[in-house]
Amino acid sequence: MVRLGHISDLHVSDRSRYPRNGFTARECEKHSARLAKGLLDALREVGVDHLVVTGDVTFSGESREFERVADLLRPFAEAGKLTVVPGNHDVWTEDAVETARFLRALGPDGRGMKKAAPSYPHVVPLGADAVLVALDSARYGDDPWTTPGRLGSEQLKAARELAREHAKQGRAVLLAFHHHVVLPPERVDSDAHVARMPLADADQVVRLVAEQPIAAVLHGHRHTAFRVDLPGAEGPTPVLCAGSASRVADEPVRRARAYVYEIDRSGVRSVEALVAGLE
């Protein structure tokens, strides 16, 4: 049995440097690095075997923000127990993209890269029973408020082949990326801006799940936690949104949280939420 931790949407910022990149200083107060650190400490205390962070680790892709995130995640990175994918906020500005800040500061394993290079899909064995396939759905656009996420044909093809290969070897295959695939029938509260930034090729993910044995799809992007089950090749496939690990909110569904999944060869056996207290 593997214990996998999952957090998302830390949105670490440096309030003193705002307004910038279309955000005000007050908007930074919607997220708390202190809450995120508390949840990361809790994940270490419960002894997860690995941690996946599904994007939006920074508020708007600033260098100092990436430095602060690297500090927060360092215990997991140094232990070789970390996988990180970028979110739309991590490629918010042209400068962040041109300098490959995410890859240089963090990269897929949280240790950073001296020379940025294509890094996804990033495949992480989770013991003998499961494998994590991390993908990059973050895309820069001239108008970041309306730029959708996209996995693209190459990543989707590679994910399909990886799922087929590892399933044949008896491993549960989990996919992880930033953008949401589908929303639950009961509409959950979330930021209005996010609704304009969907995953452009979500239909291809739905098709992949229907045709290949995928144990679960993990994502963030919506600052609310929810689960949707998709028709899968071997039964219902859970699509799990972790919400935000730093959100300052009174509403239970939006409160900062982390997740712990217990996984074996048959898939996700249990889901446990670690919910932060109020600020």
BAFIVO-976241 format. One record per residue: residue in one letter; x, y, z of N, C-alpha, C in turn. Coordinates in steps of 0.2 Angstrom, whole numbers, padded with zeros to 4 digits, always signed. Example, Ala and Ser with C-alpha at 12.3 -4.5 7.8 and 13.67 -1.06 7.14 Angstrom:
2
A+0066-0028+0039+0062-0022+0039+0066-0016+0039S+0064-0011+0035+0068-0005+0036+0064+0000+0039
***
This chain:
279
M+0004-0006+0000+0000+0000+0000+0004+0006+0000V+0003+0011-0004+0006+0017-0005+0002+0023-0002R+0005+0027+0002+0002+0033+0004+0004+0039+0000L+0000+0042-0004+0001+0048-0008-0002+0054-0006G+0002+0059-0004-0001+0066-0002-0002+0070-0009H-0007+0074-0008-0009+0078-0014-0011+0085-0011I-0008+0090-0014-0010+0097-0012-0009+0101-0019S-0012+0107-0019-0013+0111-0025-0014+0118-0023D-0012+0123-0028-0014+0130-0028-0012+0133-0022L-0005+0133-0020-0002+0137-0015-0003+0144-0016H-0002+0147-0022-0002+0154-0023+0003+0158-0019V+0009+0156-0018+0013+0159-0013+0015+0166-0016S+0015+0171-0012+0016+0178-0015+0021+0182-0010D+0023+0188-0013+0026+0193-0008+0022+0199-0009R+0018+0200-0004+0013+0205-0004+0016+0212-0005S+0022+0213-0003+0025+0220-0003+0027+0222-0010R+0027+0217-0015+0029+0218-0022+0023+0219-0026Y+0017+0219-0023+0011+0220-0027+0008+0227-0026P+0004+0231-0030+0001+0228-0037+0006+0227-0042R+0005+0221-0046+0009+0219-0052+0006+0214-0055N+0007+0213-0062+0004+0207-0066-0003+0207-0065G-0007+0213-0064-0014+0213-0064-0017+0211-0058F-0013+0210-0052-0016+0209-0046-0014+0214-0041T-0019+0215-0036-0018+0220-0031-0014+0216-0025A-0012+0220-0020-0009+0218-0014-0014+0214-0010R-0020+0217-0010-0026+0214-0006-0027+0207-0008E-0027+0206-0015-0028+0199-0018-0024+0194-0015C-0018+0196-0013-0013+0191-0010-0015+0188-0004E-0020+0192+0000-0022+0190+0006-0027+0184+0006K-0029+0182+0000-0034+0176-0001-0030+0170+0001H-0023+0170+0001-0019+0164+0002-0014+0165+0007S-0013+0160+0011-0008+0160+0017-0003+0155+0016A+0003+0157+0016+0009+0152+0016+0009+0149+0023R+0007+0152+0028+0007+0149+0034+0002+0143+0035L-0003+0143+0031-0008+0138+0031-0005+0132+0027A-0002+0134+0021+0001+0129+0017+0007+0125+0021K+0011+0129+0025+0016+0126+0028+0014+0121+0034G+0008+0123+0037+0005+0119+0042+0003+0112+0039L+0000+0112+0033-0002+0106+0030+0003+0102+0027L+0009+0105+0025+0015+0101+0023+0018+0098+0029D+0018+0101+0035+0020+0098+0041+0016+0092+0043A+0009+0093+0042+0005+0088+0044+0006+0082+0039L+0007+0083+0033+0008+0077+0028+0015+0074+0030R+0020+0077+0033+0026+0074+0035+0024+0070+0041E+0020+0072+0046+0019+0069+0052+0015+0062+0051V+0010+0062+0046+0007+0056+0044+0010+0051+0040G+0016+0054+0038+0021+0049+0034+0019+0047+0027V+0017+0052+0023+0016+0050+0016+0022+0048+0013D+0021+0043+0008+0027+0040+0004+0029+0045-0001H+0025+0049-0004+0026+0054-0009+0021+0059-0009L+0023+0065-0012+0019+0071-0012+0018+0073-0019V+0012+0074-0022+0012+0078-0028+0008+0084-0027V+0011+0089-0031+0008+0096-0030+0006+0098-0037T-0001+0099-0038-0004+0100-0045-0004+0107-0047G+0001+0111-0046+0001+0118-0049-0001+0124-0046D+0000+0129-0049-0001+0136-0046+0002+0137-0039V+0009+0135-0039+0013+0136-0033+0014+0143-0031T+0014+0147-0037+0015+0155-0036+0009+0159-0037F+0009+0165-0035+0004+0169-0037+0004+0172-0044S+0010+0174-0046+0010+0176-0053+0017+0175-0056G+0020+0170-0054+0027+0167-0057+0033+0172-0056E+0033+0176-0050+0039+0180-0049+0044+0176-0046S+0050+0178-0047+0056+0174-0045+0056+0173-0037R+0055+0178-0033+0055+0177-0026+0049+0173-0024E+0044+0172-0027+0039+0168-0026+0041+0160-0026F+0044+0159-0032+0047+0152-0033+0052+0151-0028E+0056+0155-0026+0061+0154-0020+0058+0152-0014R+0052+0155-0012+0048+0154-0006+0045+0147-0007V+0043+0145-0012+0040+0139-0013+0045+0133-0013A+0051+0134-0016+0056+0129-0015+0058+0128-0008D+0058+0133-0004+0059+0133+0003+0054+0129+0007L+0048+0130+0005+0042+0126+0008+0042+0119+0007L+0044+0117+0000+0044+0110-0002+0050+0107-0001R+0056+0110+0001+0062+0107+0002+0063+0100+0006P+0059+0100+0011+0060+0093+0015+0058+0087+0011F+0052+0088+0007+0050+0083+0002+0055+0082-0004A+0057+0087-0006+0062+0087-0012+0068+0083-0010E+0071+0085-0004+0078+0082-0002+0077+0075-0001A+0071+0073+0001+0070+0066+0003+0068+0062-0003G+0068+0065-0009+0066+0062-0015+0059+0060-0016K+0054+0063-0012+0047+0061-0012+0043+0067-0014L+0045+0070-0020+0041+0076-0022+0040+0076-0030T+0034+0077-0032+0033+0078-0039+0028+0085-0040V+0031+0089-0044+0027+0096-0045+0026+0097-0052V+0020+0099-0054+0018+0101-0060+0016+0109-0060P+0017+0112-0066+0015+0119-0066+0008+0121-0067G+0006+0126-0065-0001+0129-0066-0001+0135-0070N-0007+0138-0072-0007+0144-0076-0004+0150-0072H-0004+0150-0066-0001+0156-0062+0007+0156-0062D+0009+0150-0063+0017+0149-0064+0019+0151-0070V+0015+0152-0075+0017+0154-0082+0013+0161-0084W+0012+0165-0078+0007+0170-0079+0010+0176-0084T+0017+0177-0083+0020+0182-0087+0024+0179-0093E+0025+0183-0098+0030+0182-0103+0037+0181-0100D+0039+0185-0096+0046+0184-0093+0047+0178-0089A+0041+0175-0085+0042+0169-0082+0043+0163-0086V+0040+0164-0092+0040+0158-0097+0047+0159-0101E+0049+0165-0103+0055+0165-0106+0061+0163-0102T+0061+0164-0096+0067+0162-0091+0066+0155-0088A+0060+0152-0090+0059+0145-0087+0059+0145-0080R+0056+0150-0077+0057+0150-0069+0055+0144-0066F+0049+0141-0068+0047+0135-0064+0052+0129-0065L+0054+0128-0070+0059+0122-0071+0065+0124-0067R+0068+0130-0068+0074+0132-0065+0074+0132-0057A+0068+0134-0054+0067+0134-0047+0065+0128-0044L+0061+0124-0048+0058+0118-0045+0059+0112-0049G+0056+0112-0056+0057+0106-0060+0052+0101-0057P+0052+0095-0061+0047+0090-0059+0048+0087-0052D+0054+0087-0049+0055+0084-0043+0057+0089-0037G+0056+0096-0039+0057+0101-0033+0064+0103-0032R+0068+0100-0036+0076+0102-0035+0078+0107-0039G+0074+0109-0044+0077+0114-0049+0081+0111-0054M+0082+0115-0060+0086+0112-0065+0091+0118-0067K+0097+0116-0068+0102+0121-0070+0101+0123-0077K+0099+0118-0081+0097+0120-0088+0090+0117-0090A+0086+0122-0091+0079+0120-0092+0078+0115-0098A+0074+0110-0097+0073+0105-0103+0066+0102-0102P+0063+0100-0108+0056+0097-0108+0056+0091-0102S+0051+0092-0098+0051+0087-0092+0045+0083-0091Y+0040+0084-0095+0034+0080-0094+0032+0077-0101P+0029+0071-0100+0027+0067-0094+0033+0065-0090H+0032+0066-0083+0037+0064-0078+0034+0058-0075V+0037+0052-0075+0035+0046-0072+0038+0044-0066V+0034+0043-0061+0037+0042-0054+0034+0035-0051P+0038+0030-0051+0036+0024-0048+0034+0025-0040L+0028+0022-0038+0026+0023-0032+0026+0016-0029G+0032+0014-0027+0033+0007-0025+0032+0002-0031A+0030-0004-0029+0029-0009-0034+0022-0009-0037D+0017-0006-0033+0010-0006-0035+0007-0001-0039A+0011+0005-0040+0007+0011-0043+0013+0015-0047V+0011+0019-0051+0015+0024-0055+0011+0030-0056L+0015+0036-0054+0012+0042-0055+0014+0045-0062V+0010+0048-0066+0012+0051-0073+0010+0058-0072A+0015+0062-0071+0014+0069-0071+0014+0073-0077L+0009+0077-0079+0009+0081-0085+0008+0088-0084D+0010+0092-0090+0010+0099-0089+0004+0102-0094S-0001+0105-0090-0006+0108-0094-0006+0116-0094A-0001+0118-0091+0000+0126-0091+0002+0129-0097R-0001+0134-0100+0000+0137-0106+0000+0145-0105Y+0005+0148-0108+0005+0155-0107+0001+0158-0113G-0002+0164-0112-0006+0167-0117-0005+0175-0116D-0006+0179-0121-0006+0186-0121-0011+0189-0115D-0017+0185-0115-0022+0187-0110-0022+0181-0105P-0018+0181-0100-0018+0175-0095-0025+0174-0092W-0029+0179-0091-0036+0178-0088-0040+0174-0092T-0039+0173-0099-0044+0169-0103-0040+0163-0107T-0034+0162-0105-0030+0157-0108-0031+0150-0105P-0034+0145-0110-0035+0139-0107-0029+0134-0106G-0030+0129-0102-0024+0124-0101-0025+0120-0107R-0019+0116-0108-0019+0111-0114-0013+0106-0113L-0015+0100-0113-0010+0095-0113-0006+0094-0120G-0010+0094-0125-0007+0093-0132-0007+0085-0134S-0006+0084-0140-0006+0078-0143+0000+0073-0141E+0006+0076-0140+0011+0073-0138+0011+0070-0131Q+0009+0074-0126+0009+0072-0120+0003+0067-0119L-0003+0068-0122-0008+0063-0122-0006+0056-0125K-0003+0056-0130-0001+0050-0133+0004+0046-0129A+0009+0050-0126+0014+0047-0121+0010+0044-0115A+0005+0048-0112+0001+0046-0107-0002+0039-0108R-0005+0039-0114-0009+0033-0116-0004+0027-0116E+0002+0028-0119+0007+0022-0120+0009+0020-0113L+0010+0025-0109+0013+0024-0102+0007+0020-0098A+0001+0022-0099-0004+0019-0095-0005+0011-0097R-0004+0010-0104-0005+0003-0106+0001-0001-0104E+0007+0002-0104+0013-0002-0102+0013-0004-0095H+0011+0001-0090+0011+0000-0083+0005-0005-0081A+0000-0004-0084-0006-0008-0083-0005-0015-0084K-0001-0016-0090+0001-0023-0091+0005-0026-0086Q+0009-0022-0083+0014-0025-0077+0010-0025-0070G+0004-0023-0070+0000-0024-0064+0000-0018-0060R+0002-0012-0062+0002-0006-0058-0004-0002-0059A-0006+0001-0054-0011+0006-0054-0008+0013-0057V-0011+0016-0062-0008+0022-0065-0012+0028-0063L-0009+0033-0060-0012+0039-0059-0010+0045-0063L-0014+0049-0066-0012+0055-0069-0013+0061-0065A-0008+0066-0066-0008+0072-0062-0007+0078-0066F-0011+0083-0066-0009+0089-0070-0013+0095-0066H-0013+0101-0069-0016+0107-0065-0024+0108-0067H-0026+0108-0073-0032+0111-0075-0038+0105-0073H-0044+0107-0072-0049+0103-0071-0052+0100-0077V-0054+0093-0077-0057+0090-0083-0064+0091-0083V-0068+0090-0078-0075+0091-0078-0077+0093-0071L-0083+0097-0071-0085+0099-0064-0091+0095-0062P-0092+0094-0056-0098+0090-0053-0105+0093-0055P-0110+0089-0055-0116+0091-0057-0119+0097-0053E-0117+0096-0046-0119+0102-0042-0114+0107-0042R-0115+0112-0045-0109+0117-0046-0106+0120-0040V-0100+0119-0039-0096+0121-0033-0094+0128-0034D-0094+0132-0028-0092+0139-0028-0084+0139-0030S-0082+0143-0034-0075+0144-0036-0074+0151-0039D-0068+0153-0040-0067+0159-0043-0069+0160-0050A-0072+0166-0051-0076+0167-0058-0070+0166-0064H-0064+0169-0062-0059+0169-0067-0057+0162-0070V-0057+0157-0065-0055+0151-0067-0060+0147-0072A-0066+0149-0072-0071+0147-0077-0069+0148-0084R-0065+0154-0085-0063+0156-0092-0056+0152-0094M-0054+0148-0089-0047+0145-0091-0048+0137-0090P-0052+0134-0094-0053+0127-0094-0047+0123-0097L-0048+0116-0097-0043+0112-0100-0046+0111-0107A-0042+0114-0112-0045+0114-0119-0046+0107-0122D-0042+0102-0120-0042+0095-0122-0045+0090-0117A-0049+0093-0113-0052+0089-0108-0056+0083-0111D-0059+0083-0116-0062+0078-0120-0058+0072-0121Q-0051+0074-0123-0046+0069-0124-0044+0065-0118V-0044+0068-0112-0043+0065-0106-0049+0060-0104V-0055+0062-0105-0061+0058-0104-0060+0052-0108R-0058+0053-0114-0058+0047-0119-0052+0042-0117L-0046+0045-0115-0041+0041-0112-0043+0037-0106V-0047+0040-0102-0049+0036-0096-0054+0031-0098A-0058+0032-0103-0063+0027-0105-0059+0021-0108E-0053+0022-0111-0050+0017-0115-0044+0014-0112Q-0041+0017-0107-0035+0014-0104-0037+0014-0096P-0034+0009-0093-0035+0008-0086-0031+0013-0082I-0035+0019-0080-0032+0024-0076-0035+0023-0069A-0031+0023-0064-0034+0022-0057-0037+0029-0054A-0034+0035-0056-0036+0041-0054-0033+0047-0058V-0037+0052-0058-0034+0058-0061-0034+0064-0055L-0028+0067-0054-0027+0072-0049-0026+0078-0052H-0030+0084-0049-0029+0090-0052-0030+0096-0046G-0030+0102-0048-0031+0107-0044-0035+0112-0048H-0033+0119-0048-0036+0124-0052-0042+0127-0049R-0047+0123-0048-0053+0126-0044-0051+0126-0037H-0053+0132-0033-0051+0132-0026-0056+0129-0022T-0059+0124-0024-0064+0120-0020-0062+0113-0021A-0064+0109-0016-0062+0102-0016-0068+0098-0019F-0067+0093-0023-0073+0089-0026-0070+0083-0029R-0075+0078-0030-0073+0072-0034-0079+0071-0039V-0076+0069-0045-0081+0067-0050-0079+0060-0052D-0083+0055-0053-0081+0049-0056-0083+0048-0063L-0078+0047-0068-0079+0046-0075-0079+0039-0077P-0083+0037-0082-0083+0030-0084-0076+0028-0086G-0073+0023-0083-0067+0020-0085-0066+0014-0088A-0061+0012-0091-0060+0006-0094-0061+0000-0090E-0060+0001-0083-0061-0005-0078-0066-0003-0073G-0070+0002-0074-0075+0004-0069-0074+0011-0068P-0078+0014-0063-0078+0021-0062-0071+0024-0060T-0068+0029-0063-0062+0032-0062-0063+0039-0058P-0060+0039-0052-0061+0045-0048-0056+0051-0051V-0059+0057-0052-0056+0063-0054-0056+0067-0047L-0050+0068-0044-0050+0072-0038-0047+0078-0038C-0051+0083-0036-0048+0090-0036-0046+0092-0028A-0040+0094-0027-0038+0095-0021-0039+0102-0018G-0043+0106-0022-0044+0113-0019-0037+0117-0019S-0037+0121-0013-0031+0125-0012-0028+0123-0005A-0022+0123-0005-0018+0121+0001-0017+0128+0005S-0019+0133+0003-0017+0140+0006-0023+0145+0007R-0029+0143+0004-0035+0147+0004-0037+0149+0011V-0038+0156+0012-0041+0159+0018-0048+0159+0017A-0052+0155+0020-0060+0155+0018-0063+0152+0024D-0069+0154+0025-0074+0152+0030-0078+0146+0028E-0079+0146+0021-0084+0140+0018-0080+0134+0019P-0083+0128+0021-0079+0122+0022-0076+0119+0016V-0080+0120+0010-0077+0117+0004-0071+0121+0001R-0070+0127+0003-0065+0131+0001-0059+0131+0005R-0060+0129+0011-0054+0129+0016-0048+0126+0014A-0042+0129+0016-0036+0126+0014-0036+0118+0017R-0033+0114+0012-0033+0107+0014-0027+0103+0010A-0026+0097+0012-0022+0092+0009-0025+0086+0009Y-0023+0081+0005-0026+0075+0004-0021+0069+0005V-0023+0064+0008-0019+0058+0008-0023+0052+0005Y-0020+0049+0000-0023+0043-0004-0019+0037-0002E-0023+0032+0000-0020+0025+0000-0021+0021-0006I-0016+0019-0009-0016+0016-0016-0013+0009-0016D-0016+0004-0019-0013-0002-0021-0014-0004-0028R-0013-0010-0030-0013-0012-0037-0020-0011-0040S-0025-0011-0036-0032-0011-0038-0034-0003-0039G-0030+0001-0036-0032+0008-0037-0032+0012-0030V-0036+0017-0030-0037+0021-0024-0041+0018-0019R-0039+0016-0013-0042+0012-0008-0046+0017-0003S-0043+0023-0002-0046+0027+0003-0043+0034+0002V-0047+0039+0004-0046+0046+0003-0047+0050+0010E-0042+0053+0012-0042+0057+0019-0040+0064+0018A-0045+0068+0020-0043+0075+0020-0040+0078+0026L-0035+0082+0025-0032+0086+0031-0034+0093+0030V-0039+0096+0034-0041+0102+0033-0038+0107+0038A-0036+0113+0036-0032+0118+0040-0038+0122+0044G-0036+0124+0050-0040+0128+0054-0041+0135+0051L-0045+0139+0054-0046+0146+0051-0040+0151+0053E-0038+0156+0049-0033+0160+0051-0035+0165+0057
***
